[in-house]
């Protein structure tokens, strides 16, 4: 699993939820400010990530404003997934 795979999954999830094309999503844009994800959406996204990558993620670490973009969230998920597989 790569960060790029995770970012692609997040992008596809946002696009599906918001009726966007994945090309319309800037991977470095704040997805909260853009209106792509809200607090409930973040819980749903984390649930989908856990199912897709078969790993329990630390939701408290992910559910904060420290990772407000696709790329930043993908980096954090990648780090957590690596801990799951070790």
Secondary structure, DSSP 8 states (H G I E B T S, - for coil): --HHHHHHHHHHHHHHHHT--GGG--TTS-TTTTTS--HHHHHHHHHHHHHHHT----HHHHSSGGG-SHHHHHHHHHHHHHHHT-
